[in-house]
Amino acid sequence: MTPDCKARRPVDRDHPDGSYLHAALHLAAAGVPVLPLRAGKVPFGNCRACKGGVCGGRPNMKNAGPCECAGVCHAWAAATTDPRVLTSPAWASVWREAAAVAYHPGGAGLTVVDLDDAAAVAWAREALPATRTVPTTRGEHWIYRGAMQSANAVRSGVDIKSLMSYARWLGPGTGTMTDLPDAVRALAVKKPSTARPAQPVVTVPALAGGGECRHRTPAYLDRGIAMAEQRITEARSAVHTTVYRTFLAVLSAHGRCGCITDAHLARLFTAAQAKGESLRHCTDAWANARTRLGL
């Protein structure tokens, strides 16, 4: 399915049910999984029943599926095409507080190339095949038919939003949607441009004597990352400080033996960004924590 429906850009806050719900129902009818966003363009927090990921629908875990609880939570995993869910009492109060509508591109079989500024748009026009485009506040969304892994900062001003991610609904856009090209898929495996800070990777000397690191036990390391995600997700104030201190704790436990991979780092960054942190804030907090620990 593709977002071809003519749901208007959700700006009319005087609609009795909220124009956001109106737009969401049109998108859902076209097979596009949708969810509400709160102020700051971030998802609503987990419902009480899902505190700590007890329902099993935690969106940052590999191969996680849609959330099955009744409340609006779990970021992209809350996205649904079911009108009964969208109009349920559990979601009613959330729509009244919503500040935007988002959708799960990967769930609709789509990939969004998020171009954050004029320079990124100019690059895309030279490097990528033409497709449907949607104007954003500072740049454009280029939408392709086909899903792939999501990736942030694949080059300066460019993010890829598809599986396990969400994109703001800003209208149907213009142009004919084309198939996802190899040029976009390749961006997810290339090193990010130095023009934007890359996600830092921990590199430290091997253990003395060549012993095996205990942190490489999957359950031990995964439990530590999951606890860090939970700590960030449950922050109700001082998010910047919480993110930094959480990164510091993770690095203190796992940073000196080289256990932390890009996948672990992506989980931490995703949790922080779901709370409203920018990629730059995440990168700076990680770098500052490394510096403090001498890594």
C-alpha positions, 0 to 999 in steps of 0.5 A: 500500500502507498499513501496515495489518499488525499488526506489533507495536511493536518492543520485545522485544530477546530475539527470536532475530532481533531483534523489529525484523527480525520487524516489518520483515518484516511491514511489507515483506509489506504493501508498506511499504519498511523500514530499520533505525535505529541508536541515536539514531533515525538510519540506519546510515552508508554502506557502504564500497562507496558511500563518496562516493556512487559507486554513484549512489544518493545520497538527498539528490539530486533524483529519487534512487532506492533504493540498489542496493548490498547494504549498509545505507546511504543513509538512506531510500533503503535502505528495501526490501520485499524479504525476501531483502534484509532477511534477507541476510547483509549486513544480519544484523549490522545488525539485531543492532545496530538500535535501531528500525525505520523506513519510507519513507512516500513509497515506500508512497504515504503522508505522515506529519504528525509532531506533536512536542508537545501543542501541535502535536497540539491544532493538528492536531485543529483544522486537519486532517481526522482520519486514522490516528494513532500515539502517539510519545514526545512527540506523534503521527504522523498518517498520510494516504494519498498522497505529497508532498514532505517538509518540516521545521518547516512550523510550530511542532512540525510536520514532514512526512515522505513522499518522500525521508524516513523515519519510525520504525515505532511500531505500526499506530496507530488510526483510519481512514486518509484521503486526503492533504488539501490542507491538508497539501500547503499546509503545504509551501509556506507560510512556517514559523511564527516560533514555531520557527526557520525555515530561514535564507535567504541574502540579499545585494546583487547583484554590483557592475556587474551581472555574472553570478555564476560560482557559478550554474553548476549543476555548480559549485554542485552539486559544492560542495553534494555535497562538503559533504554528503559531509563531513558524512556521513563524520564519525565524531566531533565531528559538531556541529563538523563541521556548523558548519565545513562550513556555514561553508565553504559560506557562505564560497564561495557565501554572498555572491552569493545562490546558495544556495537553500532546496533546497541548504539542505535537502540540507545539513540532511538530511545533518546530521540523518541524522548525528543533528543536530536541526533546531534544531542545524542552524539554530543552526549555520547562523545562527552561520556567517552571523554569523561571516561578516557575512552 
